[in-house]
Amino acid sequence: MGAKGRPGFVLKDSGSREEFDTGSRRDTRSGKGRYDLMSPFILARDARLLELGALKYGERNWERGQPVSRFVDSALRHLMRYMEGHRDEDHLAAARWNIGAIMHMEEMVSRGILPPALMDLPDWDKKAR
């Protein structure tokens, strides 16, 4: 039985410790990502875009899976609109979101949750892998 009586819950340990001036210690954060360095401004724009998308398409609709070529197309189109000077919508947030959606699709395909067919871009440089 793990912490709080939850089966399977364990306290992972890297074996390294960081000690603070107060004497408090904890596991190091190395290799875990630095979420504290993320911009609240970017996250707010991401959240607003997701809110609008949920209203238009339904919550988590995109997570059901879409071909990555559609996300690439949309990301590039939004970047081009921004570069042309269009400020009629948050084109940068939309481009960023589409790139994030590609990363999400990659992860879901690699975990076997979504079908490999979603990775529908040509593979012109197999040696690079």
Backbone as CSV, one residue per row, in Angstrom:
resi,resn,N_x,N_y,N_z,CA_x,CA_y,CA_z,C_x,C_y,C_z
1,MET,0.860,-1.177,0.000,0.000,0.000,0.000,0.901,1.233,0.000
2,GLY,0.620,2.186,-0.885,1.439,3.382,-1.010,0.971,4.503,-0.107
3,ALA,1.441,5.704,-0.405,1.081,6.892,0.363,-0.422,7.095,0.341
4,LYS,-0.970,7.519,1.447,-2.407,7.799,1.592,-3.253,6.567,1.284
5,GLY,-2.671,5.375,1.448,-3.424,4.159,1.240,-3.782,3.855,-0.200
6,ARG,-3.149,4.545,-1.150,-3.443,4.314,-2.570,-2.514,3.245,-3.108
7,PRO,-3.042,2.120,-3.552,-2.187,1.067,-4.105,-1.431,1.552,-5.329
8,GLY,-0.177,1.165,-5.425,0.621,1.503,-6.594,1.239,2.887,-6.560
9,PHE,0.931,3.685,-5.567,1.498,5.032,-5.472,2.797,4.941,-4.692
10,VAL,3.891,5.380,-5.331,5.191,5.356,-4.663,5.819,6.735,-4.728
11,LEU,6.734,6.990,-3.838,7.493,8.233,-3.844,8.800,7.956,-4.562
12,LYS,8.917,8.424,-5.796,10.116,8.180,-6.589,11.291,8.937,-5.985
13,ASP,12.478,8.390,-6.181,13.680,8.966,-5.587,14.837,8.862,-6.572
14,SER,15.430,10.007,-6.919,16.571,10.010,-7.831,17.855,9.597,-7.127
15,GLY,17.834,9.653,-5.801,19.037,9.361,-5.030,19.857,10.600,-4.738
16,SER,19.493,11.733,-5.349,20.203,12.992,-5.117,19.328,13.909,-4.282
17,ARG,19.968,14.783,-3.535,19.234,15.710,-2.675,19.740,17.133,-2.880
18,GLU,18.843,18.056,-2.672,19.184,19.479,-2.635,18.826,19.959,-1.239
19,GLU,19.756,20.666,-0.613,19.492,21.180,0.731,19.418,22.698,0.673
20,PHE,18.439,23.257,1.369,18.207,24.694,1.388,18.809,25.301,2.642
21,ASP,18.971,26.624,2.642,19.552,27.332,3.785,18.787,27.061,5.077
22,THR,17.522,26.741,4.962,16.688,26.478,6.138,16.942,25.116,6.747
23,GLY,17.681,24.259,6.018,17.901,22.894,6.463,16.953,21.906,5.810
24,SER,15.932,22.408,5.129,14.984,21.542,4.426,15.674,20.882,3.240
25,ARG,15.288,19.655,2.940,15.865,18.918,1.821,14.748,18.367,0.949
26,ARG,15.108,18.168,-0.309,14.199,17.476,-1.225,14.990,16.926,-2.391
27,ASP,14.330,16.066,-3.159,14.926,15.484,-4.352,15.282,16.612,-5.322
28,THR,16.345,16.429,-6.089,16.701,17.465,-7.063,15.658,17.506,-8.178
29,ARG,15.657,18.598,-8.921,14.697,18.719,-10.019,15.329,18.442,-11.375
30,SER,16.564,18.050,-11.366,17.297,17.784,-12.599,16.605,16.714,-13.437
31,GLY,16.413,17.016,-14.734,15.812,16.074,-15.658,14.299,15.986,-15.589
32,LYS,13.670,16.839,-14.808,12.213,16.776,-14.624,11.470,17.895,-15.341
33,GLY,12.210,18.764,-16.003,11.570,19.929,-16.626,11.486,21.067,-15.611
34,ARG,11.465,22.285,-16.122,11.380,23.471,-15.253,10.076,24.199,-15.531
35,TYR,9.008,23.686,-14.965,7.688,24.264,-15.164,7.602,25.690,-14.611
36,ASP,8.429,25.994,-13.628,8.424,27.338,-13.049,8.977,28.389,-14.011
37,LEU,9.606,27.956,-15.096,10.149,28.896,-16.082,9.176,29.182,-17.222
38,MET,8.024,28.534,-17.194,7.045,28.751,-18.262,6.375,30.115,-18.087
39,SER,6.139,30.776,-19.204,5.549,32.113,-19.181,4.049,32.048,-18.903
40,PRO,3.582,32.776,-17.901,2.139,32.817,-17.649,1.380,33.506,-18.780
41,PHE,2.044,34.384,-19.504,1.395,35.094,-20.608,1.104,34.145,-21.773
42,ILE,2.089,33.291,-22.057,1.908,32.305,-23.132,0.839,31.299,-22.739
43,LEU,0.905,30.820,-21.500,-0.085,29.844,-21.036,-1.497,30.424,-21.065
44,ALA,-1.631,31.711,-20.745,-2.947,32.355,-20.780,-3.483,32.404,-22.211
45,ARG,-2.610,32.701,-23.178,-3.042,32.722,-24.578,-3.382,31.316,-25.059
46,ASP,-2.610,30.327,-24.628,-2.931,28.938,-24.945,-4.310,28.573,-24.403
47,ALA,-4.550,28.929,-23.142,-5.821,28.591,-22.496,-6.994,29.270,-23.189
48,ARG,-6.824,30.510,-23.603,-7.899,31.227,-24.298,-8.199,30.560,-25.644
49,LEU,-7.155,30.192,-26.358,-7.351,29.519,-27.644,-8.069,28.182,-27.452
50,LEU,-7.677,27.424,-26.422,-8.337,26.159,-26.142,-9.803,26.372,-25.754
51,GLU,-10.074,27.444,-25.030,-11.465,27.760,-24.675,-12.299,28.007,-25.928
52,LEU,-11.770,28.806,-26.829,-12.492,29.096,-28.073,-12.670,27.841,-28.915
53,GLY,-11.631,27.010,-28.982,-11.720,25.764,-29.730,-12.748,24.813,-29.130
54,ALA,-12.821,24.769,-27.802,-13.803,23.905,-27.139,-15.223,24.359,-27.449
55,LEU,-15.413,25.661,-27.522,-16.739,26.179,-27.865,-17.112,25.837,-29.308
56,LYS,-16.131,25.881,-30.191,-16.386,25.647,-31.613,-16.513,24.160,-31.956
57,TYR,-15.631,23.323,-31.382,-15.543,21.920,-31.783,-15.919,20.922,-30.685
58,GLY,-16.006,21.386,-29.456,-16.235,20.497,-28.322,-14.935,20.271,-27.558
59,GLU,-15.077,20.046,-26.268,-13.893,19.863,-25.424,-13.110,18.618,-25.832
60,ARG,-11.821,18.774,-25.938,-10.879,17.681,-26.208,-11.114,16.977,-27.544
61,ASN,-11.837,17.625,-28.433,-12.097,17.054,-29.756,-10.804,16.684,-30.474
62,TRP,-9.839,17.574,-30.468,-8.598,17.368,-31.199,-7.802,16.181,-30.664
63,GLU,-7.993,15.851,-29.382,-7.235,14.750,-28.787,-7.657,13.395,-29.343
64,ARG,-8.769,13.343,-30.036,-9.219,12.094,-30.633,-8.309,11.681,-31.788
65,GLY,-7.520,12.628,-32.296,-6.531,12.328,-33.326,-6.853,12.954,-34.662
66,GLN,-5.856,13.590,-35.230,-5.947,14.181,-36.562,-4.594,13.993,-37.232
67,PRO,-4.562,13.906,-38.546,-3.278,13.784,-39.240,-2.382,14.987,-38.942
68,VAL,-1.115,14.721,-38.700,-0.207,15.818,-38.364,-0.066,16.808,-39.513
69,SER,-0.292,16.362,-40.750,-0.199,17.297,-41.879,-1.210,18.438,-41.741
70,ARG,-2.350,18.178,-41.137,-3.351,19.226,-40.929,-2.852,20.263,-39.925
71,PHE,-2.168,19.796,-38.881,-1.615,20.720,-37.887,-0.470,21.536,-38.483
72,VAL,0.388,20.890,-39.287,1.493,21.603,-39.934,0.939,22.680,-40.856
73,ASP,-0.031,22.316,-41.662,-0.654,23.257,-42.589,-1.224,24.456,-41.846
74,SER,-1.954,24.190,-40.775,-2.570,25.272,-40.011,-1.520,26.140,-39.318
75,ALA,-0.491,25.515,-38.750,0.568,26.284,-38.077,1.251,27.233,-39.057
76,LEU,1.600,26.719,-40.222,2.275,27.554,-41.228,1.357,28.654,-41.754
77,ARG,0.094,28.315,-41.955,-0.867,29.315,-42.428,-1.003,30.453,-41.412
78,HIS,-1.089,30.110,-40.127,-1.195,31.149,-39.096,0.075,31.980,-39.004
79,LEU,1.227,31.354,-39.151,2.483,32.122,-39.150,2.533,33.089,-40.329
80,MET,2.108,32.626,-41.495,2.103,33.498,-42.682,1.141,34.670,-42.491
81,ARG,-0.024,34.397,-41.909,-0.988,35.479,-41.660,-0.370,36.514,-40.717
82,TYR,0.302,36.035,-39.680,0.950,36.948,-38.742,2.038,37.759,-39.446
83,MET,2.844,37.080,-40.262,3.932,37.768,-40.969,3.395,38.816,-41.935
84,GLU,2.202,38.579,-42.486,1.579,39.553,-43.391,0.994,40.750,-42.647
85,GLY,0.946,40.668,-41.321,0.440,41.781,-40.529,-0.981,41.611,-40.020
86,HIS,-1.576,40.475,-40.261,-2.955,40.257,-39.805,-2.998,40.084,-38.294
87,ARG,-3.868,40.837,-37.662,-4.041,40.753,-36.212,-5.513,40.534,-35.869
88,ASP,-6.237,39.939,-36.808,-7.668,39.708,-36.635,-7.963,38.563,-35.669
89,GLU,-6.995,37.713,-35.419,-7.091,36.659,-34.413,-5.684,36.411,-33.882
90,ASP,-5.574,35.618,-32.845,-4.265,35.371,-32.241,-3.532,34.307,-33.066
91,HIS,-2.964,34.747,-34.190,-2.296,33.825,-35.109,-1.076,33.156,-34.483
92,LEU,-0.353,33.873,-33.628,0.813,33.254,-32.996,0.391,32.150,-32.037
93,ALA,-0.638,32.395,-31.255,-1.128,31.351,-30.343,-1.624,30.149,-31.135
94,ALA,-2.291,30.401,-32.253,-2.805,29.308,-33.073,-1.660,28.496,-33.673
95,ALA,-0.608,29.170,-34.142,0.549,28.462,-34.698,1.219,27.630,-33.613
96,ARG,1.417,28.222,-32.463,2.042,27.517,-31.341,1.205,26.320,-30.922
97,TRP,-0.105,26.490,-30.859,-0.979,25.394,-30.460,-0.885,24.236,-31.454
98,ASN,-0.883,24.541,-32.730,-0.801,23.495,-33.749,0.497,22.708,-33.627
99,ILE,1.584,23.377,-33.346,2.860,22.685,-33.157,2.794,21.799,-31.918
100,GLY,2.172,22.302,-30.850,1.974,21.488,-29.655,1.102,20.269,-29.933
101,ALA,0.099,20.440,-30.783,-0.778,19.321,-31.130,0.000,18.243,-31.877
102,ILE,0.957,18.652,-32.709,1.810,17.673,-33.395,2.597,16.874,-32.361
103,MET,3.166,17.553,-31.382,3.929,16.860,-30.344,3.034,15.897,-29.572
104,HIS,1.794,16.318,-29.321,0.834,15.448,-28.634,0.534,14.204,-29.482
105,MET,0.300,14.406,-30.776,0.023,13.265,-31.661,1.220,12.310,-31.690
106,GLU,2.440,12.854,-31.775,3.634,12.004,-31.756,3.657,11.124,-30.502
107,GLU,3.372,11.738,-29.364,3.403,10.998,-28.098,2.306,9.940,-28.049
108,MET,1.118,10.276,-28.473,0.013,9.319,-28.429,0.240,8.157,-29.399
109,VAL,0.826,8.446,-30.551,1.160,7.378,-31.500,2.265,6.495,-30.916
110,SER,3.293,7.114,-30.325,4.399,6.317,-29.768,3.934,5.455,-28.598
111,ARG,2.893,5.880,-27.890,2.345,5.081,-26.780,1.356,4.033,-27.268
112,GLY,1.051,4.050,-28.560,0.112,3.089,-29.108,-1.346,3.436,-28.857
113,ILE,-1.619,4.665,-28.453,-2.983,5.100,-28.153,-3.705,5.543,-29.424
114,LEU,-2.977,6.191,-30.307,-3.538,6.617,-31.590,-2.813,5.890,-32.723
115,PRO,-3.452,5.764,-33.876,-2.866,4.986,-34.981,-1.683,5.695,-35.650
116,PRO,-0.669,4.931,-36.055,0.501,5.489,-36.743,0.149,6.246,-38.021
117,ALA,-0.986,5.936,-38.625,-1.391,6.613,-39.867,-1.540,8.119,-39.685
118,LEU,-1.687,8.587,-38.451,-1.791,10.035,-38.212,-0.486,10.755,-38.531
119,MET,0.630,10.033,-38.504,1.929,10.611,-38.819,2.097,10.552,-40.333
120,ASP,1.362,11.397,-41.034,1.207,11.277,-42.488,2.115,12.179,-43.313
121,LEU,3.157,12.721,-42.713,4.099,13.532,-43.485,5.100,12.627,-44.193
122,PRO,5.624,13.063,-45.332,6.643,12.250,-45.996,7.884,12.132,-45.132
123,ASP,8.557,11.006,-45.207,9.785,10.782,-44.459,10.945,10.812,-45.437
124,TRP,11.376,12.006,-45.786,12.391,12.183,-46.820,13.810,11.946,-46.325
125,ASP,14.003,11.888,-45.014,15.350,11.738,-44.497,15.383,10.692,-43.400
126,LYS,15.216,9.449,-43.778,15.202,8.359,-42.796,16.545,8.210,-42.088
127,LYS,17.624,8.647,-42.719,18.944,8.545,-42.095,19.068,9.469,-40.886
128,ALA,18.270,10.528,-40.823,18.376,11.497,-39.736,17.869,10.927,-38.416
129,ARG,17.156,9.834,-38.464,16.590,9.247,-37.230,17.574,8.397,-36.530
